[in-house]
Amino acid sequence: MANILSRYETMDPFILLSAVNLKLRDEQPSLDELCRTYEIDEKKLCSRLKGVGFTYNAEQNQFR
């Protein structure tokens, strides 16, 4: 999955959403940790997903 997340800037946003939420659910305690682990720019990731209507919900640790 790390290879998939390395392409977060160009991949289909709905596949990205699925991959990110899977990692958040199964492996990462927070968005901050996910971004550090996979060396992802958090602002860019949030912007990509916001572009298709999803924002990060810290309480649920997922994009909705």
FENKAJO-V322458 format. One record per pair of residues at least 4 apart in sequence whose ideal C-beta (glycine too) atoms are under 6 Angstrom apart, sorted by the first residue. I is the first residue (numbers start at 1). J is the second residue. Records with the same first field share a line. If there is no record, write none. Layout:
I = J, J
This chain:
4 = 19
5 = 38
7 = 11
8 = 16, 40, 45
11 = 15, 16
13 = 48, 52
17 = 49, 54, 63
21 = 62, 63
23 = 27, 28, 34
24 = 28, 61, 62
28 = 33, 34
29 = 33
31 = 56
35 = 40, 42
40 = 45
46 = 50
49 = 54, 63
50 = 55
54 = 63
56 = 63
57 = 64
